Amino acid sequence: MARIEELLTVVGNDTSPEDPTFVELDEISDLVAEYEEAHLPVATPGLIDVIRLRMSEMGLSQKELAELLGTSASRISEYLKGKRDITLDMAKTIHKKLNIDADIILQ
């Protein structure tokens, strides 16, 4: 990583892809990416985490989220605490109203 930092101070947008420093930076970056994928995988966030993130992004309270989704605040609380499974109809509503990817909803 230290070498990558050094090379980044030398390699710019106008550096030729044939330049030895560009080639070295490219090769080291690929090695780091491969290592991170193999040893430090980033897990896909769960639906509840994504809902909480979207609530934060949209500045919604649980009550406001409930109104947006057409359900009760207590039902939202149960979903967020994992005490109740999200129904297929609610999953569709979450997808439409919160713009959450269907792949995340279906996991």
Phi, psi and chi 1 to 4 in degrees:
 res  aa     phi    psi   chi1   chi2   chi3   chi4
   1 MET       -  -36.7  -66.8  -55.0  -65.2      -
   2 ALA   -63.2  -39.3      -      -      -      -
   3 ARG   -67.2  -38.1 -177.8   63.0  179.7  149.7
   4 ILE   -61.5  -43.5  -71.4  175.0      -      -
   5 GLU   -60.0  -41.5  -67.7  -64.9  -33.7      -
   6 GLU   -62.1  -46.6  -69.8  173.9   22.4      -
   7 LEU   -66.5  -32.2  -69.2  170.7      -      -
   8 LEU   -65.5  -23.9  -74.4  172.8      -      -
   9 THR   -77.6  -17.9   62.7      -      -      -
  10 VAL  -102.9  -38.4  178.3      -      -      -
  11 VAL   -87.4  129.9  175.2      -      -      -
  12 GLY  -125.6 -176.8      -      -      -      -
  13 ASN   -63.7  -25.6  -68.9  -23.8      -      -
  14 ASP   -93.4    3.0   58.1  -18.0      -      -
  15 THR   -72.6  133.0  -55.2      -      -      -
  16 SER   -67.5  140.1  166.9      -      -      -
  17 PRO   -62.5  -16.9  -22.1   30.9      -      -
  18 GLU   -88.1  -10.5  -71.5   81.6   31.0      -
  19 ASP   -61.9  133.6 -175.4  -72.6      -      -
  20 PRO   -57.3  -34.6  -21.3   28.9      -      -
  21 THR   -70.6  -35.9   54.2      -      -      -
  22 PHE   -64.8  -45.1 -178.4   93.0      -      -
  23 VAL   -61.3  -44.8  172.0      -      -      -
  24 GLU   -62.8  -45.3 -178.1 -178.0    1.4      -
  25 LEU   -60.7  -42.8  176.6   60.9      -      -
  26 ASP   -62.8  -45.1 -170.5   47.1      -      -
  27 GLU   -67.1  -43.9  -70.3  174.5   -3.1      -
  28 ILE   -65.4  -41.1  -67.9  173.3      -      -
  29 SER   -61.2  -41.7  -64.1      -      -      -
  30 ASP   -62.6  -41.5  -72.6  -14.6      -      -
  31 LEU   -63.1  -42.9  -71.9  171.4      -      -
  32 VAL   -64.2  -43.2  168.8      -      -      -
  33 ALA   -61.9  -43.7      -      -      -      -
  34 GLU   -62.5  -43.2  -71.5  172.7   17.7      -
  35 TYR   -61.9  -46.7  177.0   86.7      -      -
  36 GLU   -63.7  -39.8  -72.5  177.7  -14.6      -
  37 GLU   -63.2  -38.4  -76.7 -178.2   29.6      -
  38 ALA   -78.3  -37.3      -      -      -      -
  39 HIS  -111.3  -17.6  -60.1  -74.6      -      -
  40 LEU  -134.5   56.7  -54.9  168.5      -      -
  41 PRO   -65.4  145.1   25.1  -31.9      -      -
  42 VAL   -95.1  118.3  176.5      -      -      -
  43 ALA   -75.3  147.5      -      -      -      -
  44 THR   -70.0  130.5  -56.6      -      -      -
  45 PRO   -66.3  150.6   23.2  -30.4      -      -
  46 GLY   -76.8  163.4      -      -      -      -
  47 LEU   -58.8  -43.5  177.3   56.8      -      -
  48 ILE   -61.8  -41.7  -59.5  -54.3      -      -
  49 ASP   -62.4  -40.2  -66.4  -31.8      -      -
  50 VAL   -69.0  -39.1  175.9      -      -      -
  51 ILE   -62.1  -45.7  -69.2  171.9      -      -
  52 ARG   -61.0  -40.8  -72.0 -176.8 -174.3  -81.3
  53 LEU   -62.0  -46.6  173.8   63.2      -      -
  54 ARG   -63.3  -39.0 -168.8   68.1   81.8 -133.7
  55 MET   -58.6  -44.3  -74.2  174.0   63.5      -
  56 SER   -64.5  -45.6  174.7      -      -      -
  57 GLU   -61.2  -37.3  -69.3  171.8  -14.6      -
  58 MET   -90.6   -3.8  -63.9  172.5   76.4      -
  59 GLY    66.1   37.2      -      -      -      -
  60 LEU  -100.0  138.3  -62.0  173.7      -      -
  61 SER   -84.6  172.5   66.3      -      -      -
  62 GLN   -62.0  -38.4  -74.5 -173.5   18.3      -
  63 LYS   -64.1  -44.4 -178.6 -179.7  178.3 -174.7
  64 GLU   -66.0  -38.0  -67.0  165.8  -28.1      -
  65 LEU   -63.2  -42.3  178.2   63.9      -      -
  66 ALA   -59.8  -43.4      -      -      -      -
  67 GLU   -63.6  -43.2  -69.0  170.6    5.5      -
  68 LEU   -62.2  -39.0  178.5   66.9      -      -
  69 LEU   -90.2   -4.7  -61.1  178.8      -      -
  70 GLY    72.9   40.5      -      -      -      -
  71 THR  -140.7 -175.8 -169.2      -      -      -
  72 SER   -90.1  157.3   67.5      -      -      -
  73 ALA   -63.7  -35.0      -      -      -      -
  74 SER   -66.9  -34.7   61.9      -      -      -
  75 ARG   -67.2  -41.8 -179.1   63.6   45.4   96.3
  76 ILE   -60.5  -43.0  -66.0  -62.1      -      -
  77 SER   -59.2  -43.6  178.9      -      -      -
  78 GLU   -62.6  -41.8  -70.0  172.7  -18.8      -
  79 TYR   -61.5  -48.9  -68.6  149.0      -      -
  80 LEU   -67.5  -26.5  -65.2  176.9      -      -
  81 LYS   -90.5   -3.8  -69.3  178.9 -178.7  176.9
  82 GLY    76.9   16.2      -      -      -      -
  83 LYS   -84.2  -14.9  -67.9 -177.6  177.1 -178.8
  84 ARG  -140.8  137.4 -179.7  179.9  -68.9  -89.1
  85 ASP   -75.7  146.8  -70.8  -25.7      -      -
  86 ILE   -80.1  127.7  -65.4  172.8      -      -
  87 THR   -73.5  165.0   64.3      -      -      -
  88 LEU   -61.6  -42.4 -178.8   58.2      -      -
  89 ASP   -62.4  -42.0  -74.1  -21.6      -      -
  90 MET   -67.2  -37.2 -178.2   53.9   67.3      -
  91 ALA   -60.3  -41.8      -      -      -      -
  92 LYS   -63.5  -42.1  -71.5  177.2 -176.0  177.1
  93 THR   -65.0  -43.0  -57.3      -      -      -
  94 ILE   -60.3  -43.5  -72.0  169.1      -      -
  95 HIS   -59.6  -45.7  171.7   69.4      -      -
  96 LYS   -73.9  -46.3  -70.5  176.7 -173.6  173.7
  97 LYS   -81.6  -32.5  -59.2  -80.5 -176.9  163.3
  98 LEU  -105.2   -3.4  -61.3 -179.4      -      -
  99 ASN    55.2   48.3 -164.4   24.9      -      -
 100 ILE   -99.4  131.0  -65.9  176.3      -      -
 101 ASP   -54.2  136.3 -170.0  -81.9      -      -
 102 ALA   -60.7  -32.3      -      -      -      -
 103 ASP   -61.0  -37.3  -71.0  -21.8      -      -
 104 ILE   -70.3  -40.6  -67.2  172.6      -      -
 105 ILE   -65.0  -38.3  -66.3  172.1      -      -
 106 LEU   -82.8   -9.1  -65.9  173.7      -      -
 107 GLN   -71.3      -   59.1  172.8  -50.5      -
